[in-house]
């Protein structure tokens, strides 16, 4: 008998029929003798519908009230799930984030979990109940206001609750049946990974793999909590995210997969004085307007005039903010121009095996060259190579790298459309 | 400067436009220099939509989870209202029943308010905020679970919160612009009452007047809190419910109005042994299955055989339960038959003036007789006469009584369709 936490996304509970299917799976897990805690997102389009309503009454809704509004979505889906479970003869009790003891910071819309005090959940489990926790939400430590965790928040709720309860595993049910060597929508022979270490999963997530959000993997790594990624529509074995890369014997270390990311834009600041302190001014300005930098490259454009160019990537949403802020500081910093390009994509190769296999970078670049794809920017970590290319060449790049490193499998992947929360 | 509590029903906040209209009225009250607390119901059809979803996942949903589900409705409407208010430049903060300190019994679906601890509301008011409280909901004292108050719950929330905050008045915005001498849909010249005492309003509500729920008036009476019934669609003066009937000088006491009720059924138990204890058995049986009795009549049917008939009315929903329970006890109690009739209606005349005007009962019966309406059952209180008649004759009876007692006015009433929560 284990304590299992299961998380179901919005597409898994998008209507009454799917809710009953999910309930069936939950009841089966309980009947197999396990204690079960479930975290569910809001039903399919609920969040979008509520956002739409908010827009109609207020062009820029206050964050506190937006959180009050949106959290109603998970309350509805979790209560319905509890009812469906009860109709199948099992006992269930649903809890809001606040009731479940999910304590967060006060940043509405993007709160961080600070602590989970799962007293009520524990009591319900001890009474033999199936416990349901509304995902994506918590209560702020200082003001006791309702907060939301931002994108992927329900995954984080699941992992945090699992860690607080000392669960054996956190199962994340999603619209793919595991983590693949590449996006199966782009590479049909992409292979499902049976296991992947936390570090590799972190790099995959950071490089654009959408299966798990970065924050949720970070949380799981910190508490050494295995995450089992599975499909809500099949009984396939999925992918187990667990263990440290350090524990994998060098000779068994492999290349994990190819990730891609279409969500970034590239900004270049040209003619920055090549003197200590000027680059720092640029990045301080970006931090001031809350722009997260991903890749960075600084190169000297014209040695003779002591100027340099700074190129960086950030999310497309934040790019206009970055450009605006930098432009406002042009005279102060004294650079020449700010260039902006959002017709770019990032493709990355990830794998602990990179450490023991020399020549990976060479093969990487050769594969792209053979496909006639030009590299704009390169950035690497110990277990990742990322390059920036044209967005129109992204799919071809993913396929070429997947092929070049022999990452393919036999089986066709099953893919469903899903939501992001 | 006063502290004003305003309550808006579901039809007043049924879409984005109406929410903005209500927000406008709230902001005006605030700008007039008052502290404002608002209690809003769920948007128009939300509750029905959620109930429908619940039915789809579970034929008989557990009450605790139903409360979790339904309370999402008020959370949505109140958050939207807060946003609309903010978009008009005022500051607003919405609170769930639990956050507002609405402490209730644990009876899910029909909880009673035990206490209101409005600490957070007071703080927000002190900070100059317009405060919004989700109606119809609270938190149970024992289990800390979310509860709902049952029909008319938002009115009760408003009155209870107003009493706890020591508000000057509780304004209840509804789909009619006040309390009328009769239902304006039946009697076009029904007259709006400027004021009505708590006792009279209680009798009106108990006799079927839908403007205010019984429980809410009882609460207001207990705390001597004036209720101002107004229309959300007009600026008409409405009706003020306040003060005790005892304080009205005898000579000023008048007849208040005619109320009617189509929601009851009549049950007759025939051939009950006319011996002490048998009637008690009948009513104990009804109490056991939670049937509330309204009118009761016991008459001896056949003196010679020592048997009697007991007739009572109860709500149509509970009548089948009553019949079933009584039938199951037929042998034990030893009565002859249980008769059931739901083709009935109740019409009542209410007024403190009844005490000082002899002959009211005579005029009452004459008016019905002249209209050719047969009386099935009579029940009276100090300030009320109620009779049971055929349901098809109810409208005519209301009109005849309203006419006979000269209750009409000059002005036409304005009527809108509304919801009941």
Interface residues (C-beta under 8 A of the other chain):
Chain A: X16 X19 X20 X23 X50 X53 X54 X56 X57 X58 X59 X60 X61 X62 X64 X65 X66 X68 X69 X71 X72 X73 X75 X76 X78 X79 X80 X81 X82 X83 X84 X86 X87 X92 X93 X94 X96 X99 X120 X144 X146
Chain B: X16 X19 X20 X23 X50 X53 X54 X56 X57 X58 X59 X60 X61 X62 X64 X65 X66 X68 X69 X71 X72 X73 X75 X76 X78 X79 X80 X81 X82 X83 X84 X86 X87 X92 X93 X94 X96 X99 X120 X144 X146
